[in-house]
Amino acid sequence: MKVIDLSHPLNESMPVFPGAEPLEIIEASTLAGRGYAEKKLRLYTHTGTHLDAPAHLLAGAATLDRFPAGAFVGPGCVVDVSDSGEPRIGVDVLEKNGDRIARAEFIVFHTGWAKRWGDPSYFYDYPVLSEEAARRLATMNLKGAGVDAISFDEMDSSTLLVHKILLGSTMVLVENLRGLENLAGREFVFSCLPLPIAGGDGSPVRAVAIL
């Protein structure tokens, strides 16, 4: 068994969604002072590589603690759009990969944007699903979808329509993935277990691919 880490490390210099406060890591206790080490974290639930629950955008929808642990693990499928040069991921991309998607419980889009992590360009012009493709994906009986970009919608989106379409089908969404180029042509199990936060709308995750 081989495990490939698909998550960005959490640190105070990491990029965060515009408008969000940066992560703070505070030395709450030290070995020298108290005989044990402990840190206090101050962060938003959608910091770093993280998972969106339906409650993130939909009133009365499922929160993290209402999902069984198995909802965050399952066969994965990578769809590579890193060389398409198109601003939208269309239905044709889903149809081209239809057989592989049908065998998966998680679809993960490799846009190539992870290489821009830490650069201002990370926040702009990444490919997103078209409305038609999002609606098609929402009918495919998937547990979730992931992407190696900051969001499933454009940065300046006021409606967050793609999010709402996918979350409305009770899928979970994982954003800010990395290392997806290592999964091309491989079969793997995708795992994105979040913290079981009561009433949680999202959580940082240690997303991995298990070969």
C-alpha positions in Angstrom: 0.0 0.0 0.0 1.2 3.5 -0.8 -0.3 6.7 0.5 0.1 10.0 -1.4 -0.4 13.2 0.5 -2.7 15.6 -1.3 -2.8 18.3 1.3 -0.9 21.6 1.8 0.8 22.0 5.1 -0.8 24.4 7.6 1.4 27.3 8.5 1.0 31.0 9.3 2.4 32.1 5.9 0.0 30.0 3.8 -2.5 31.8 1.5 -6.1 32.1 2.7 -9.3 33.0 0.8 -9.4 36.8 0.4 -11.2 38.4 3.3 -10.4 35.5 5.7 -8.0 36.0 8.6 -4.6 34.1 8.4 -4.0 31.0 10.4 -2.4 31.7 13.9 -0.4 29.0 15.7 0.2 30.0 19.3 2.5 28.2 21.8 0.0 27.6 24.5 2.3 25.4 26.6 6.0 24.4 26.2 8.1 21.6 27.5 10.4 24.1 29.2 7.6 25.9 30.9 5.0 23.2 31.8 6.6 19.9 30.9 4.4 19.4 27.9 3.9 21.0 24.5 0.5 22.2 23.3 -0.5 24.7 20.6 -3.6 26.9 20.2 -4.9 27.2 16.7 -6.9 30.1 15.4 -8.3 29.4 11.9 -11.3 29.5 9.8 -13.0 26.1 9.0 -12.2 26.6 5.3 -8.4 27.1 5.8 -5.9 25.3 3.6 -6.9 21.9 2.1 -10.4 21.7 3.4 -13.8 20.2 3.0 -17.1 22.0 2.4 -20.2 20.5 3.9 -23.7 21.3 2.4 -24.3 23.6 5.4 -21.6 25.9 4.2 -24.0 27.5 1.7 -27.4 25.9 2.1 -29.8 26.7 5.0 -30.8 23.6 6.9 -28.5 21.3 5.0 -26.2 18.6 6.4 -23.4 19.6 8.8 -20.2 17.6 9.2 -21.4 15.6 12.2 -24.4 14.3 10.3 -22.2 12.4 7.8 -20.9 8.9 8.7 -17.1 8.6 8.5 -17.5 6.4 5.4 -18.9 9.4 3.5 -15.4 10.8 3.2 -13.6 7.7 1.8 -14.1 5.9 -1.5 -12.7 5.1 -4.9 -11.4 8.1 -6.7 -11.0 9.3 -10.3 -8.7 12.1 -11.4 -9.9 14.2 -14.4 -6.9 16.1 -15.9 -7.9 19.5 -17.4 -4.5 21.1 -16.8 -3.7 21.4 -20.5 -7.1 22.4 -21.8 -6.6 26.1 -21.8 -10.4 26.5 -21.3 -11.9 28.6 -18.5 -14.8 26.2 -18.2 -14.9 22.4 -17.6 -17.7 21.3 -19.8 -20.1 18.3 -20.1 -17.8 17.0 -22.8 -15.0 16.5 -20.3 -17.4 14.4 -18.1 -18.6 12.4 -21.0 -15.1 11.7 -22.2 -14.3 10.3 -18.7 -17.7 8.7 -18.1 -16.6 5.1 -17.6 -14.0 6.0 -15.0 -16.4 8.4 -13.2 -19.0 5.7 -13.1 -16.6 3.5 -11.1 -15.7 6.2 -8.7 -17.3 7.8 -5.6 -15.0 10.9 -5.7 -14.0 12.9 -8.8 -11.0 15.1 -8.5 -10.1 17.8 -11.0 -6.4 18.4 -11.8 -6.3 22.0 -13.1 -2.5 22.5 -12.4 -3.3 25.5 -10.2 -1.5 23.9 -7.2 1.8 24.9 -8.7 0.7 28.5 -8.1 0.2 28.1 -4.4 1.7 31.1 -2.6 1.6 33.3 -5.7 -1.1 35.9 -6.3 -2.1 34.2 -9.5 -3.4 31.2 -7.5 -6.6 33.2 -6.9 -7.6 34.0 -10.5 -8.5 32.4 -13.8 -8.5 28.8 -12.7 -10.9 26.5 -14.6 -14.3 25.9 -13.1 -17.3 23.7 -14.0 -19.9 25.1 -16.3 -23.4 25.2 -14.9 -24.4 22.4 -17.2 -21.5 20.2 -16.2 -22.1 20.9 -12.5 -25.8 19.8 -12.9 -24.7 16.7 -14.7 -22.1 15.9 -12.1 -24.8 16.3 -9.4 -26.7 13.4 -10.9 -23.8 10.9 -10.9 -24.3 9.5 -7.4 -20.9 10.7 -6.1 -19.9 11.2 -2.5 -17.8 14.2 -3.4 -15.6 16.2 -5.7 -12.2 17.8 -5.3 -10.0 20.4 -7.0 -6.5 21.7 -6.8 -7.7 25.3 -6.8 -9.0 27.8 -4.3 -12.7 27.3 -5.2 -15.3 25.5 -7.4 -16.5 29.0 -8.4 -14.8 32.0 -9.9 -13.2 34.3 -7.3 -15.6 37.1 -8.2 -18.7 34.9 -8.2 -21.6 36.5 -6.3 -23.9 33.4 -6.5 -21.5 30.5 -5.9 -23.8 28.5 -8.2 -21.5 25.5 -8.8 -21.0 25.1 -5.1 -24.8 25.2 -4.5 -25.6 22.8 -7.3 -23.1 20.2 -6.0 -23.7 20.7 -2.3 -27.4 20.5 -3.0 -27.0 16.9 -4.1 -25.4 16.2 -0.6 -21.9 15.9 -2.1 -19.0 17.2 -0.1 -16.4 19.4 -1.8 -12.6 19.5 -1.2 -10.6 22.5 -2.3 -6.9 23.4 -2.3 -5.6 19.9 -3.1 -2.1 19.3 -4.4 -0.1 16.5 -6.0 -2.9 15.3 -8.4 -0.3 14.9 -11.2 0.9 11.8 -9.3 -2.4 10.0 -9.8 -2.7 10.1 -13.6 -3.8 6.7 -14.8 -3.8 5.1 -11.4 -6.6 3.5 -9.4 -6.8 4.8 -5.8 -9.0 5.3 -2.8 -9.6 9.0 -1.9 -9.8 9.9 1.7 -10.7 13.4 3.0 -11.7 12.9 6.7 -12.6 16.1 8.4 -12.8 16.9 12.1 -16.3 15.9 13.3 -17.3 19.4 14.3 -20.8 19.7 15.8 -22.8 21.9 13.4 -19.7 22.1 11.2 -19.9 23.8 7.8 -16.4 22.7 6.9 -13.0 21.6 8.2 -9.4 21.4 7.2 -8.6 17.8 6.1 -5.5 15.6 5.5 -6.6 14.5 2.0 -4.7 11.4 0.7 -4.8 8.9 -2.1 -4.3 5.3 -1.1 -2.9 3.2 -3.9 
